[in-house]
Amino acid sequence: MKNEQLSTTITALKRLAIEQQRPLWKRVAADLEKPTRQRRVVNLWKLEQHAKDGEIILVPGKLLGDGILTKKLTVAAAFYSGEARQKVAASGSTPLTIEELLKKHADGKNVRIIG
């Protein structure tokens, strides 16, 4: 199931990269095509350290729950650990999938990749 969903997301990213002429989506698709062991893994403390309040953050890999998030962010990740999704929601931030982010911010403006 995850592989089907991931391949659907990658296809949507590539299509949007061509239609919108946005290299951001092409880069994210390339990151998600990498083997699982090479994908990015980001902890919440890294978001707390590097993101500014109100930013749209994209993690092209897995978001883990180590750390505390106090900022209100819009966070999109390919995969979440259970604890990470709970902590993001508890901080008042919005956890999204990458496909949900594509629907809301297809132009890719103000989207920042962390990882």
Secondary structure, 3 states (H helix, E strand, C coil): CHHHHHHHHHHHHHHHHHHHCCHHHHHHHHHHHCCHHHCEEEEHHHHHHHCCCCCEEEEEEEEECCCCCCCCCEEEEEEECHHHHHHHHHCCCEEECHHHHHHHCCCCCCEEECC
